[in-house]
C-alpha cells in the first residue's frame, strides 16, 4: 500500500500546475478566486488579527525562528554528522526565492485592488506564504528530528497541528488584508509542500540507512579430529 507521504510531491506539483495554468490564461478558477478574495477581504475578521498573522510571513520574523531551530539542532545533536540536518534546512529555505521569484515574474499577476502600498504585478505565488511555510516547517522538522527514539505521538501531533493552524492563519491574514489572492497562497503552499517533503526525506534518510540488521553470530567450527 502506497504511503500518502509518497504521493505528496506529485499532488502538490499537479495542483500547482493547474493553478498556474488557470491564472495565466484567466480561466474560470481565477475568476472564482478573485471573487473569493474580495469576500474574505470584506469579511469581519479584525484587521489587527489579520495583520498579525500576515506579518508572520515576513522574513524578519520567520528567518530568526528558523535560525534558532538550526542553532538548537546543532547543540542538541550528538551524531557524527550533526551539521547535516541544519544545513539541509538552511538550504531548503534558500531555495524559496529561487523558485518563487521567477514564477512571479513570468505570471505577473496583479494584486488585489486597493492593496496597501499600491498596485503592481508579481503576486503569484505568495512569497510571504512560502517563507512562513518553509521556515516554520523546517524548524518543526528539526525539532522533531531525532537520531534516537521518536518523541511522544501527542507532542508530535500538537506541534504539527500548531504549525498547520499557524500557516492557515498566515494565508487568511494575507487575503484579509488585501495583500494576496487566495490562489497566490495555495500556489505557495504547493511549492512549500514539495520542498518540505524533500527536506523530510533528507532528514530521515541517514537514520534509515544507519539502521542495519545485526549480523548473525557465527559459531566457530569445531576442529576436525
Phi and psi in degrees as GROMACS dihedral restraints (atoms count N, CA, C in turn):
[ dihedral_restraints ]
;  ai    aj    ak    al  type     phi  dphi    fc
    3     4     5     6     1   -76.6    20    10
    4     5     6     7     1   132.4    20    10
    6     7     8     9     1   -72.7    20    10
    7     8     9    10     1   142.4    20    10
    9    10    11    12     1   -59.0    20    10
   10    11    12    13     1   -31.0    20    10
   12    13    14    15     1   -64.0    20    10
   13    14    15    16     1   -30.7    20    10
   15    16    17    18     1   -68.4    20    10
   16    17    18    19     1   -32.4    20    10
   18    19    20    21     1   -81.3    20    10
   19    20    21    22     1   -15.0    20    10
   21    22    23    24     1   -56.5    20    10
   22    23    24    25     1   -51.2    20    10
   24    25    26    27     1   -63.4    20    10
   25    26    27    28     1   -36.9    20    10
   27    28    29    30     1   -65.4    20    10
   28    29    30    31     1   -43.7    20    10
   30    31    32    33     1   -65.1    20    10
   31    32    33    34     1   -42.2    20    10
   33    34    35    36     1   -62.8    20    10
   34    35    36    37     1   -41.0    20    10
   36    37    38    39     1   -65.9    20    10
   37    38    39    40     1   -43.5    20    10
   39    40    41    42     1   -63.7    20    10
   40    41    42    43     1   -44.3    20    10
   42    43    44    45     1   -64.9    20    10
   43    44    45    46     1   -40.6    20    10
   45    46    47    48     1   -63.0    20    10
   46    47    48    49     1   -41.7    20    10
   48    49    50    51     1   -63.5    20    10
   49    50    51    52     1   -41.2    20    10
   51    52    53    54     1   -64.1    20    10
   52    53    54    55     1   -47.0    20    10
   54    55    56    57     1   -64.7    20    10
   55    56    57    58     1   -43.8    20    10
   57    58    59    60     1   -61.4    20    10
   58    59    60    61     1   -43.2    20    10
   60    61    62    63     1   -62.0    20    10
   61    62    63    64     1   -45.2    20    10
   63    64    65    66     1   -64.6    20    10
   64    65    66    67     1   -38.3    20    10
   66    67    68    69     1   -70.5    20    10
   67    68    69    70     1   -40.5    20    10
   69    70    71    72     1   -66.6    20    10
   70    71    72    73     1   -35.6    20    10
   72    73    74    75     1   -98.8    20    10
   73    74    75    76     1     8.1    20    10
   75    76    77    78     1    56.2    20    10
   76    77    78    79     1    47.5    20    10
   78    79    80    81     1   -76.2    20    10
   79    80    81    82     1   177.6    20    10
   81    82    83    84     1   -63.0    20    10
   82    83    84    85     1   -29.4    20    10
   84    85    86    87     1   -66.0    20    10
   85    86    87    88     1   -34.6    20    10
   87    88    89    90     1   -67.8    20    10
   88    89    90    91     1   -41.6    20    10
   90    91    92    93     1   -63.1    20    10
   91    92    93    94     1   -42.0    20    10
   93    94    95    96     1   -64.4    20    10
   94    95    96    97     1   -38.7    20    10
   96    97    98    99     1   -61.6    20    10
   97    98    99   100     1   -42.2    20    10
   99   100   101   102     1   -71.3    20    10
  100   101   102   103     1   -33.8    20    10
  102   103   104   105     1   -66.1    20    10
  103   104   105   106     1   -41.5    20    10
  105   106   107   108     1   -64.7    20    10
  106   107   108   109     1   -40.6    20    10
  108   109   110   111     1   -61.8    20    10
  109   110   111   112     1   -42.1    20    10
  111   112   113   114     1   -65.9    20    10
  112   113   114   115     1   -34.6    20    10
  114   115   116   117     1   -67.5    20    10
  115   116   117   118     1   -42.8    20    10
  117   118   119   120     1   -66.6    20    10
  118   119   120   121     1   -40.0    20    10
  120   121   122   123     1   -63.6    20    10
  121   122   123   124     1   -29.2    20    10
  123   124   125   126     1   -94.4    20    10
  124   125   126   127     1     6.3    20    10
  126   127   128   129     1   -74.2    20    10
  127   128   129   130     1   177.2    20    10
  129   130   131   132     1   -91.3    20    10
  130   131   132   133     1    13.6    20    10
  132   133   134   135     1   -64.9    20    10
  133   134   135   136     1   126.3    20    10
  135   136   137   138     1   -56.8    20    10
  136   137   138   139     1   138.1    20    10
  138   139   140   141     1   -59.0    20    10
  139   140   141   142     1   -39.9    20    10
  141   142   143   144     1   -63.2    20    10
  142   143   144   145     1   -41.9    20    10
  144   145   146   147     1   -65.8    20    10
  145   146   147   148     1   -45.2    20    10
  147   148   149   150     1   -62.4    20    10
  148   149   150   151     1   -41.3    20    10
  150   151   152   153     1   -66.7    20    10
  151   152   153   154     1   -37.3    20    10
  153   154   155   156     1   -59.9    20    10
  154   155   156   157     1   -49.0    20    10
  156   157   158   159     1   -70.4    20    10
  157   158   159   160     1   -36.5    20    10
  159   160   161   162     1   -61.9    20    10
  160   161   162   163     1   -38.2    20    10
  162   163   164   165     1   -67.3    20    10
  163   164   165   166     1   -19.4    20    10
  165   166   167   168     1   -67.5    20    10
  166   167   168   169     1   -13.9    20    10
  168   169   170   171     1   -88.5    20    10
  169   170   171   172     1    -3.1    20    10
  171   172   173   174     1   -69.4    20    10
  172   173   174   175     1   142.2    20    10
  174   175   176   177     1   -62.8    20    10
  175   176   177   178     1   -29.8    20    10
  177   178   179   180     1   -65.6    20    10
  178   179   180   181     1   -19.9    20    10
  180   181   182   183     1  -101.7    20    10
  181   182   183   184     1   -46.9    20    10
  183   184   185   186     1   -73.8    20    10
  184   185   186   187     1   -40.9    20    10
  186   187   188   189     1   -65.8    20    10
  187   188   189   190     1   -39.5    20    10
  189   190   191   192     1   -61.6    20    10
  190   191   192   193     1   -33.1    20    10
  192   193   194   195     1   -64.2    20    10
  193   194   195   196     1   -45.6    20    10
  195   196   197   198     1   -64.7    20    10
  196   197   198   199     1   -40.3    20    10
  198   199   200   201     1   -61.3    20    10
  199   200   201   202     1   -40.4    20    10
  201   202   203   204     1   -63.9    20    10
  202   203   204   205     1   -39.5    20    10
  204   205   206   207     1   -66.7    20    10
  205   206   207   208     1   -37.8    20    10
  207   208   209   210     1   -63.3    20    10
  208   209   210   211     1   -46.6    20    10
  210   211   212   213     1   -64.2    20    10
  211   212   213   214     1   -42.9    20    10
  213   214   215   216     1   -62.7    20    10
  214   215   216   217     1   -37.5    20    10
  216   217   218   219     1   -65.7    20    10
  217   218   219   220     1   -37.9    20    10
  219   220   221   222     1   -65.3    20    10
  220   221   222   223     1   -40.5    20    10
  222   223   224   225     1   -80.0    20    10
  223   224   225   226     1   -26.4    20    10
  225   226   227   228     1   -82.2    20    10
  226   227   228   229     1   -35.7    20    10
  228   229   230   231     1   -71.5    20    10
  229   230   231   232     1   149.9    20    10
  231   232   233   234     1  -122.9    20    10
  232   233   234   235     1     4.5    20    10
  234   235   236   237     1   -72.4    20    10
  235   236   237   238     1   156.7    20    10
  237   238   239   240     1   -59.6    20    10
  238   239   240   241     1   -37.7    20    10
  240   241   242   243     1  -106.5    20    10
  241   242   243   244     1    53.2    20    10
  243   244   245   246     1   -68.4    20    10
  244   245   246   247     1   -17.0    20    10
  246   247   248   249     1   -76.9    20    10
  247   248   249   250     1   -16.7    20    10
  249   250   251   252     1   -66.5    20    10
  250   251   252   253     1   -49.6    20    10
  252   253   254   255     1   -59.9    20    10
  253   254   255   256     1   -48.0    20    10
  255   256   257   258     1   -64.5    20    10
  256   257   258   259     1   -33.9    20    10
  258   259   260   261     1   -65.4    20    10
  259   260   261   262     1   -42.3    20    10
  261   262   263   264     1   -62.8    20    10
  262   263   264   265     1   -38.9    20    10
  264   265   266   267     1   -65.4    20    10
  265   266   267   268     1   -42.9    20    10
  267   268   269   270     1   -65.6    20    10
  268   269   270   271     1   -40.0    20    10
  270   271   272   273     1   -67.5    20    10
  271   272   273   274     1   -36.3    20    10
  273   274   275   276     1   -61.6    20    10
  274   275   276   277     1   -41.9    20    10
  276   277   278   279     1   -64.6    20    10
  277   278   279   280     1   -37.1    20    10
  279   280   281   282     1   -67.9    20    10
  280   281   282   283     1   -24.3    20    10
  282   283   284   285     1   -73.2    20    10
  283   284   285   286     1   -23.0    20    10
  285   286   287   288     1   -54.8    20    10
  286   287   288   289     1   -56.2    20    10
  288   289   290   291     1   -64.8    20    10
  289   290   291   292     1   -29.0    20    10
  291   292   293   294     1   -66.1    20    10
  292   293   294   295     1   -26.5    20    10
  294   295   296   297     1   -91.5    20    10
  295   296   297   298     1   -42.3    20    10
  297   298   299   300     1   -73.2    20    10
  298   299   300   301     1   -46.1    20    10
  300   301   302   303     1   -61.8    20    10
  301   302   303   304     1   -46.9    20    10
  303   304   305   306     1   -61.6    20    10
  304   305   306   307     1   -37.3    20    10
  306   307   308   309     1   -67.6    20    10
  307   308   309   310     1   -41.1    20    10
  309   310   311   312     1   -56.2    20    10
  310   311   312   313     1   -46.4    20    10
  312   313   314   315     1   -68.2    20    10
  313   314   315   316     1   -35.0    20    10
  315   316   317   318     1   -73.7    20    10
  316   317   318   319     1   -41.9    20    10
  318   319   320   321     1   -80.7    20    10
  319   320   321   322     1   -39.1    20    10
  321   322   323   324     1    51.4    20    10
  322   323   324   325     1    49.6    20    10
  324   325   326   327     1   -76.9    20    10
  325   326   327   328     1   130.7    20    10
  327   328   329   330     1   -67.5    20    10
  328   329   330   331     1   151.2    20    10
  330   331   332   333     1   -81.1    20    10
  331   332   333   334     1   174.2    20    10
  333   334   335   336     1   -58.7    20    10
  334   335   336   337     1   145.8    20    10
  336   337   338   339     1   -65.3    20    10
  337   338   339   340     1   141.4    20    10
  339   340   341   342     1    72.0    20    10
  340   341   342   343     1    19.3    20    10
  342   343   344   345     1   -68.9    20    10
  343   344   345   346     1   150.1    20    10
  345   346   347   348     1   -59.9    20    10
  346   347   348   349     1   137.5    20    10
  348   349   350   351     1    92.4    20    10
  349   350   351   352     1    -2.7    20    10
  351   352   353   354     1    92.1    20    10
  352   353   354   355     1   156.3    20    10
  354   355   356   357     1   -82.4    20    10
  355   356   357   358     1   139.2    20    10
  357   358   359   360     1  -160.3    20    10
  358   359   360   361     1   176.9    20    10
  360   361   362   363     1   -97.0    20    10
  361   362   363   364     1   169.5    20    10
  363   364   365   366     1    94.9    20    10
  364   365   366   367     1    52.1    20    10
  366   367   368   369     1  -109.5    20    10
  367   368   369   370     1    -9.2    20    10
  369   370   371   372     1  -115.2    20    10
  370   371   372   373     1   128.1    20    10
  372   373   374   375     1   -81.3    20    10
  373   374   375   376     1   171.0    20    10
  375   376   377   378     1   -76.2    20    10
  376   377   378   379     1   118.7    20    10
  378   379   380   381     1   -68.6    20    10
  379   380   381   382     1   -36.4    20    10
  381   382   383   384     1   -64.1    20    10
  382   383   384   385     1   -40.3    20    10
  384   385   386   387     1   -64.4    20    10
  385   386   387   388     1   -46.0    20    10
  387   388   389   390     1   -64.5    20    10
  388   389   390   391     1   -38.8    20    10
  390   391   392   393     1   -61.4    20    10
  391   392   393   394     1   -46.8    20    10
  393   394   395   396     1   -64.9    20    10
  394   395   396   397     1   -45.9    20    10
  396   397   398   399     1   -62.9    20    10
  397   398   399   400     1   -45.3    20    10
  399   400   401   402     1   -78.0    20    10
  400   401   402   403     1   -43.0    20    10
  402   403   404   405     1   -63.3    20    10
  403   404   405   406     1   -51.4    20    10
  405   406   407   408     1   -72.0    20    10
  406   407   408   409     1   -33.2    20    10
  408   409   410   411     1   -66.4    20    10
  409   410   411   412     1   -42.6    20    10
  411   412   413   414     1   -64.9    20    10
  412   413   414   415     1   -37.0    20    10
  414   415   416   417     1   -63.4    20    10
  415   416   417   418     1   -40.8    20    10
  417   418   419   420     1   -65.0    20    10
  418   419   420   421     1   -43.0    20    10
  420   421   422   423     1   -62.9    20    10
  421   422   423   424     1   -39.0    20    10
  423   424   425   426     1   -66.8    20    10
  424   425   426   427     1   -37.9    20    10
  426   427   428   429     1   -64.7    20    10
  427   428   429   430     1   -39.5    20    10
  429   430   431   432     1   -86.4    20    10
  430   431   432   433     1   -12.8    20    10
  432   433   434   435     1   -71.1    20    10
  433   434   435   436     1   131.7    20    10
  435   436   437   438     1  -137.8    20    10
  436   437   438   439     1   145.5    20    10
  438   439   440   441     1   -91.6    20    10
  439   440   441   442     1   -11.3    20    10
  441   442   443   444     1  -112.5    20    10
  442   443   444   445     1  -143.6    20    10
  444   445   446   447     1   -64.1    20    10
  445   446   447   448     1   143.7    20    10
  447   448   449   450     1   -69.5    20    10
  448   449   450   451     1   158.5    20    10
  450   451   452   453     1   -68.9    20    10
  451   452   453   454     1   163.5    20    10
  453   454   455   456     1   -57.1    20    10
  454   455   456   457     1   145.9    20    10
  456   457   458   459     1   -61.1    20    10
  457   458   459   460     1   -34.3    20    10
  459   460   461   462     1   -65.4    20    10
  460   461   462   463     1   -41.2    20    10
  462   463   464   465     1   -63.9    20    10
  463   464   465   466     1   -40.9    20    10
  465   466   467   468     1   -62.7    20    10
  466   467   468   469     1   -43.7    20    10
  468   469   470   471     1   -62.8    20    10
  469   470   471   472     1   -44.7    20    10
  471   472   473   474     1   -64.2    20    10
  472   473   474   475     1   -42.6    20    10
  474   475   476   477     1   -64.5    20    10
  475   476   477   478     1   -47.4    20    10
  477   478   479   480     1   -67.7    20    10
  478   479   480   481     1   -39.8    20    10
  480   481   482   483     1   -62.4    20    10
  481   482   483   484     1   -43.2    20    10
  483   484   485   486     1   -61.0    20    10
  484   485   486   487     1   -40.2    20    10
  486   487   488   489     1   -62.8    20    10
  487   488   489   490     1   -45.1    20    10
  489   490   491   492     1   -63.4    20    10
  490   491   492   493     1   -46.8    20    10
  492   493   494   495     1   -63.1    20    10
  493   494   495   496     1   -39.0    20    10
  495   496   497   498     1   -60.6    20    10
  496   497   498   499     1   -44.4    20    10
  498   499   500   501     1   -72.2    20    10
  499   500   501   502     1   -32.4    20    10
  501   502   503   504     1   -62.7    20    10
  502   503   504   505     1   -41.4    20    10
  504   505   506   507     1   -62.4    20    10
  505   506   507   508     1   -40.1    20    10
  507   508   509   510     1   -61.4    20    10
  508   509   510   511     1   -46.5    20    10
  510   511   512   513     1   -62.4    20    10
  511   512   513   514     1   -46.6    20    10
  513   514   515   516     1   -65.7    20    10
  514   515   516   517     1   -40.0    20    10
  516   517   518   519     1   -61.4    20    10
  517   518   519   520     1   -41.0    20    10
  519   520   521   522     1   -64.7    20    10
  520   521   522   523     1   -39.8    20    10
  522   523   524   525     1   -73.0    20    10
  523   524   525   526     1   -42.1    20    10
  525   526   527   528     1   -62.2    20    10
  526   527   528   529     1   -37.8    20    10
  528   529   530   531     1   -82.3    20    10
  529   530   531   532     1    -2.9    20    10
  531   532   533   534     1    80.3    20    10
  532   533   534   535     1    20.7    20    10
  534   535   536   537     1   -85.0    20    10
  535   536   537   538     1   -25.4    20    10
  537   538   539   540     1  -151.2    20    10
  538   539   540   541     1   159.9    20    10
  540   541   542   543     1   -84.9    20    10
  541   542   543   544     1   158.2    20    10
  543   544   545   546     1   -57.2    20    10
  544   545   546   547     1   -41.3    20    10
  546   547   548   549     1   -70.5    20    10
  547   548   549   550     1   -20.9    20    10
  549   550   551   552     1   -60.8    20    10
  550   551   552   553     1   -40.6    20    10
  552   553   554   555     1   -69.5    20    10
  553   554   555   556     1   -45.1    20    10
  555   556   557   558     1   -62.1    20    10
  556   557   558   559     1   -43.0    20    10
  558   559   560   561     1   -60.8    20    10
  559   560   561   562     1   -40.4    20    10
  561   562   563   564     1   -66.3    20    10
  562   563   564   565     1   -38.0    20    10
  564   565   566   567     1   -62.5    20    10
  565   566   567   568     1   -37.4    20    10
  567   568   569   570     1   -63.6    20    10
  568   569   570   571     1   -47.7    20    10
  570   571   572   573     1   -61.8    20    10
  571   572   573   574     1   -41.9    20    10
  573   574   575   576     1   -65.0    20    10
  574   575   576   577     1   -36.7    20    10
  576   577   578   579     1   -60.8    20    10
  577   578   579   580     1   -41.0    20    10
  579   580   581   582     1   -66.4    20    10
  580   581   582   583     1   -43.7    20    10
  582   583   584   585     1   -64.0    20    10
  583   584   585   586     1   -43.5    20    10
  585   586   587   588     1   -70.0    20    10
  586   587   588   589     1   -33.2    20    10
  588   589   590   591     1   -61.8    20    10
  589   590   591   592     1   -44.3    20    10
  591   592   593   594     1   -63.4    20    10
  592   593   594   595     1   -40.2    20    10
  594   595   596   597     1   -64.5    20    10
  595   596   597   598     1   -43.8    20    10
  597   598   599   600     1   -61.0    20    10
  598   599   600   601     1   -37.5    20    10
  600   601   602   603     1   -65.6    20    10
  601   602   603   604     1   -40.3    20    10
  603   604   605   606     1   -66.1    20    10
  604   605   606   607     1   -37.8    20    10
  606   607   608   609     1   -72.1    20    10
  607   608   609   610     1   -36.1    20    10
  609   610   611   612     1   -88.1    20    10
  610   611   612   613     1   -20.8    20    10
  612   613   614   615     1   -60.0    20    10
  613   614   615   616     1   -52.6    20    10
  615   616   617   618     1   -60.1    20    10
  616   617   618   619     1   -32.6    20    10
  618   619   620   621     1   -67.5    20    10
  619   620   621   622     1   -42.8    20    10
  621   622   623   624     1   -67.0    20    10
  622   623   624   625     1   -40.1    20    10
  624   625   626   627     1   -69.2    20    10
  625   626   627   628     1   -24.9    20    10
  627   628   629   630     1   -77.4    20    10
  628   629   630   631     1   -14.8    20    10
  630   631   632   633     1   -89.0    20    10
  631   632   633   634     1   108.4    20    10
  633   634   635   636     1  -112.3    20    10
  634   635   636   637     1   147.3    20    10
  636   637   638   639     1   -69.7    20    10
  637   638   639   640     1   136.1    20    10
  639   640   641   642     1   -63.8    20    10
  640   641   642   643     1   136.7    20    10
  642   643   644   645     1   -71.1    20    10
  643   644   645   646     1   142.4    20    10
  645   646   647   648     1   -68.4    20    10
  646   647   648   649     1   133.9    20    10
  648   649   650   651     1   -69.1    20    10
  649   650   651   652     1   134.4    20    10
  651   652   653   654     1   -90.1    20    10
  652   653   654   655     1   130.3    20    10
  654   655   656   657     1   -86.2    20    10
  655   656   657   658     1   120.5    20    10
  657   658   659   660     1   -60.3    20    10
  658   659   660   661     1   137.1    20    10
  660   661   662   663     1   -68.9    20    10
  661   662   663   664     1   140.6    20    10
  663   664   665   666     1   -71.6    20    10
  664   665   666   667     1   140.8    20    10
  666   667   668   669     1   -64.8    20    10
  667   668   669   670     1   139.0    20    10
  669   670   671   672     1   -66.5    20    10
  670   671   672   673     1   152.0    20    10
